[in-house]
Amino acid sequence: MKVGLQTYTVRTEFARDPMGTLEKVSAAGYKYIEMANHRADLDPGTGHGTDVKDLRAKADEVGITIIGAHFMPSNLTGMFDWFYNDAARVANVIDYYDAAGARFLSLPTDNFPDMDTLLR
């Protein structure tokens, strides 16, 4: 069985020092991570202003595979109007995590107001 870490678990440390946190996560024995973008409203990437090339290089260096990510704005008020209905913003998130090597993306929410929004 492969065991990984969801970076939401270390979100405070990751916000302060993304690269150092990846080193510590690897040193703790984790080789698989799912990124958590809980600040997608400010940064459509990791939410911590980390360039994807730097993130991927550090993950490769320390032997971590980024298997996926979940993304959502931290402020849910009106999120469908200004975030998920912005196709370019969502495309940037998808492109970011594709470049990071992630194979899976999820929206960790059940707040879709209707089926049409969910399908979009």
PEUR-V487410 format. One record per pair of residues at least 12 apart in sequence whose C-alpha atoms are under 10 Angstrom apart, sorted by sequence separation. I is the first residue (numbers start at 0). J is the second residue. D is the distance in Angstrom with one decimal. If there is no record, write none. Layout:
i: (I & I)
j: (J & J)
d: (D & D)
This chain:
i: (9 & 34 & 71 & 92 & 6 & 6 & 9 & 6 & 70 & 4 & 3 & 4 & 13 & 70 & 45 & 69 & 70 & 83 & 4 & 10 & 45 & 46 & 68 & 3 & 4 & 10 & 45 & 46 & 68 & 2 & 3 & 4 & 5 & 6 & 7 & 8 & 9 & 10 & 32 & 44 & 46 & 2 & 3 & 4 & 5 & 6 & 7 & 8 & 10 & 31 & 43 & 46 & 69 & 1 & 2 & 3 & 4 & 5 & 6 & 7 & 17 & 30 & 43 & 68 & 1 & 2 & 3 & 4 & 5 & 6 & 7 & 43 & 67 & 68 & 1 & 2 & 3 & 4 & 5 & 6 & 7 & 17 & 39 & 40 & 42 & 66 & 67 & 14 & 16 & 17 & 18 & 30 & 31 & 32 & 33 & 34 & 39 & 40 & 41 & 65 & 66 & 68 & 79 & 13 & 14 & 15 & 17 & 30 & 31 & 32 & 33 & 34 & 35 & 36 & 37 & 38 & 39 & 40 & 41 & 65 & 67 & 78 & 79 & 84 & 13 & 14 & 16 & 21 & 25 & 29 & 30 & 31 & 32 & 33 & 34 & 35 & 36 & 37 & 38 & 39 & 40 & 66 & 67 & 68 & 75 & 78 & 79 & 83 & 86 & 13 & 14 & 28 & 29 & 30 & 31 & 32 & 33 & 34 & 35 & 36 & 37 & 38 & 39 & 40 & 65 & 66 & 67 & 68 & 69 & 70 & 71 & 72 & 83 & 14 & 18 & 22 & 25 & 26 & 28 & 29 & 30 & 31 & 32 & 33 & 34 & 35 & 36 & 37 & 38 & 39 & 40 & 64 & 65 & 66 & 67 & 68 & 69 & 70 & 71 & 75 & 84 & 10 & 18 & 21 & 22 & 25 & 26 & 30 & 31 & 32 & 33 & 34 & 35 & 36 & 37 & 38 & 64 & 65 & 66 & 67 & 68 & 69 & 70 & 71 & 83 & 10 & 17 & 21 & 24 & 25 & 36 & 37 & 64 & 65 & 66 & 67 & 68 & 69 & 70 & 71 & 79 & 18 & 19 & 22 & 23 & 25 & 40 & 65 & 66 & 67 & 68 & 69 & 70 & 79 & 18 & 21 & 22 & 24 & 43 & 68 & 69 & 17 & 18 & 21 & 22 & 59 & 21 & 22 & 40 & 55 & 58 & 21 & 40 & 58 & 18 & 39 & 51 & 52 & 55 & 56 & 44 & 51 & 54 & 55 & 43 & 44 & 50 & 51 & 54 & 55 & 42 & 43 & 51 & 52 & 53 & 43 & 44 & 45 & 51 & 52 & 40 & 43 & 44 & 51 & 39 & 42 & 43 & 44 & 50 & 51 & 39 & 42 & 43 & 44 & 45 & 43 & 44 & 45 & 43 & 44 & 39 & 43 & 44 & 36 & 3 & 5 & 3 & 4 & 3 & 5 & 6 & 7 & 34 & 3 & 5 & 6 & 5 & 34 & 34 & 33 & 32 & 33 & 34 & 35 & 36 & 37 & 33 & 35)
j: (21 & 46 & 83 & 104 & 20 & 21 & 24 & 24 & 89 & 24 & 24 & 25 & 35 & 92 & 68 & 92 & 93 & 106 & 28 & 34 & 69 & 70 & 92 & 28 & 29 & 35 & 70 & 71 & 93 & 28 & 29 & 30 & 31 & 32 & 33 & 34 & 35 & 36 & 58 & 70 & 72 & 29 & 30 & 31 & 32 & 33 & 34 & 35 & 37 & 58 & 70 & 73 & 96 & 29 & 30 & 31 & 32 & 33 & 34 & 35 & 45 & 58 & 71 & 96 & 30 & 31 & 32 & 33 & 34 & 35 & 36 & 72 & 96 & 97 & 31 & 32 & 33 & 34 & 35 & 36 & 37 & 47 & 69 & 70 & 72 & 96 & 97 & 45 & 47 & 48 & 49 & 61 & 62 & 63 & 64 & 65 & 70 & 71 & 72 & 96 & 97 & 99 & 110 & 45 & 46 & 47 & 49 & 62 & 63 & 64 & 65 & 66 & 67 & 68 & 69 & 70 & 71 & 72 & 73 & 97 & 99 & 110 & 111 & 116 & 46 & 47 & 49 & 54 & 58 & 62 & 63 & 64 & 65 & 66 & 67 & 68 & 69 & 70 & 71 & 72 & 73 & 99 & 100 & 101 & 108 & 111 & 112 & 116 & 119 & 47 & 48 & 62 & 63 & 64 & 65 & 66 & 67 & 68 & 69 & 70 & 71 & 72 & 73 & 74 & 99 & 100 & 101 & 102 & 103 & 104 & 105 & 106 & 117 & 49 & 53 & 57 & 60 & 61 & 63 & 64 & 65 & 66 & 67 & 68 & 69 & 70 & 71 & 72 & 73 & 74 & 75 & 99 & 100 & 101 & 102 & 103 & 104 & 105 & 106 & 110 & 119 & 46 & 54 & 57 & 58 & 61 & 62 & 66 & 67 & 68 & 69 & 70 & 71 & 72 & 73 & 74 & 100 & 101 & 102 & 103 & 104 & 105 & 106 & 107 & 119 & 47 & 54 & 58 & 61 & 62 & 73 & 74 & 101 & 102 & 103 & 104 & 105 & 106 & 107 & 108 & 116 & 56 & 57 & 60 & 61 & 63 & 78 & 103 & 104 & 105 & 106 & 107 & 108 & 117 & 57 & 60 & 61 & 63 & 82 & 107 & 108 & 57 & 58 & 61 & 62 & 99 & 62 & 63 & 81 & 96 & 99 & 63 & 82 & 100 & 61 & 82 & 94 & 95 & 98 & 99 & 88 & 95 & 98 & 99 & 88 & 89 & 95 & 96 & 99 & 100 & 88 & 89 & 97 & 98 & 99 & 90 & 91 & 92 & 98 & 99 & 88 & 91 & 92 & 99 & 88 & 91 & 92 & 93 & 99 & 100 & 89 & 92 & 93 & 94 & 95 & 94 & 95 & 96 & 95 & 96 & 92 & 96 & 99 & 92 & 63 & 65 & 64 & 65 & 65 & 67 & 68 & 69 & 96 & 66 & 68 & 69 & 69 & 99 & 101 & 101 & 101 & 103 & 104 & 105 & 106 & 107 & 104 & 107)
d: (9.8 & 9.8 & 8.8 & 9.3 & 9.4 & 9.3 & 8.9 & 9.1 & 9.5 & 8.1 & 9.7 & 9.9 & 9.9 & 8.1 & 8.8 & 9.9 & 9.8 & 10.0 & 9.9 & 9.6 & 9.5 & 8.9 & 9.7 & 9.1 & 6.6 & 7.8 & 8.3 & 9.7 & 9.6 & 9.4 & 5.7 & 8.3 & 8.7 & 6.7 & 8.5 & 9.9 & 9.5 & 9.2 & 9.5 & 8.7 & 9.2 & 7.1 & 6.4 & 6.4 & 5.6 & 6.2 & 7.2 & 8.8 & 8.6 & 9.6 & 8.3 & 9.9 & 9.7 & 9.2 & 7.8 & 4.4 & 4.8 & 4.7 & 5.2 & 5.2 & 9.6 & 9.1 & 9.1 & 7.2 & 8.5 & 6.8 & 5.1 & 6.3 & 6.1 & 5.5 & 8.0 & 9.0 & 7.5 & 10.0 & 7.8 & 8.7 & 7.4 & 8.6 & 6.8 & 8.8 & 7.8 & 7.7 & 9.9 & 9.6 & 9.2 & 9.3 & 9.0 & 9.4 & 9.0 & 9.3 & 8.9 & 8.5 & 8.7 & 7.0 & 8.8 & 7.1 & 6.4 & 7.6 & 8.0 & 8.6 & 10.0 & 9.8 & 9.2 & 9.7 & 8.1 & 8.4 & 7.5 & 6.1 & 5.5 & 6.3 & 5.9 & 8.2 & 8.9 & 7.3 & 8.2 & 8.0 & 5.6 & 4.7 & 9.2 & 9.8 & 9.0 & 9.5 & 7.9 & 8.2 & 9.8 & 5.6 & 9.8 & 8.9 & 8.7 & 8.9 & 4.4 & 4.8 & 5.0 & 5.7 & 6.3 & 5.7 & 6.1 & 6.2 & 7.0 & 4.6 & 6.9 & 8.9 & 7.9 & 6.8 & 9.6 & 9.7 & 8.5 & 8.6 & 9.2 & 7.7 & 8.8 & 9.8 & 7.2 & 6.0 & 5.9 & 6.0 & 4.7 & 4.3 & 5.2 & 4.6 & 5.7 & 5.3 & 7.1 & 7.5 & 6.8 & 6.9 & 4.4 & 8.5 & 8.4 & 7.6 & 9.0 & 10.0 & 9.6 & 9.5 & 8.5 & 8.1 & 9.9 & 8.3 & 9.6 & 9.3 & 8.5 & 6.4 & 7.2 & 4.9 & 6.4 & 6.2 & 6.3 & 5.7 & 5.4 & 9.3 & 9.5 & 9.0 & 5.9 & 4.6 & 5.5 & 6.4 & 5.5 & 6.7 & 6.3 & 8.7 & 7.9 & 9.9 & 7.3 & 7.4 & 8.2 & 6.2 & 9.7 & 9.9 & 9.2 & 8.4 & 7.4 & 8.3 & 8.6 & 7.7 & 5.2 & 8.4 & 7.5 & 5.3 & 5.7 & 4.4 & 5.0 & 4.6 & 5.7 & 7.1 & 8.4 & 9.5 & 8.1 & 6.7 & 9.1 & 7.0 & 8.6 & 9.0 & 8.1 & 8.2 & 6.6 & 5.5 & 6.4 & 5.6 & 7.1 & 8.0 & 7.9 & 9.8 & 9.2 & 8.9 & 9.3 & 6.6 & 8.7 & 9.4 & 9.0 & 8.0 & 8.8 & 6.3 & 9.5 & 9.8 & 6.5 & 9.7 & 6.2 & 8.7 & 9.6 & 9.8 & 9.7 & 9.4 & 8.3 & 7.4 & 9.2 & 9.9 & 9.5 & 9.1 & 8.9 & 9.6 & 8.9 & 7.9 & 7.2 & 9.9 & 9.8 & 8.5 & 9.6 & 9.3 & 7.7 & 8.9 & 9.8 & 6.3 & 9.6 & 5.2 & 6.7 & 9.9 & 8.8 & 7.8 & 7.0 & 7.5 & 9.5 & 7.6 & 9.4 & 7.6 & 9.3 & 9.2 & 7.5 & 8.5 & 6.7 & 7.3 & 9.7 & 6.5 & 5.6 & 6.0 & 9.4 & 9.9 & 5.2 & 8.7 & 9.7 & 9.7 & 9.6 & 9.0 & 9.0 & 8.9 & 8.4 & 9.9 & 5.9 & 8.5 & 8.0 & 7.5 & 8.5 & 9.9 & 9.9 & 9.4 & 9.4 & 9.9 & 9.2 & 9.8 & 9.4 & 9.2 & 9.0 & 9.5 & 8.8 & 9.0 & 8.5 & 9.9 & 9.3 & 9.9 & 8.8 & 8.1 & 9.4 & 8.8 & 9.3 & 9.8 & 10.0 & 9.9 & 9.1 & 9.8)
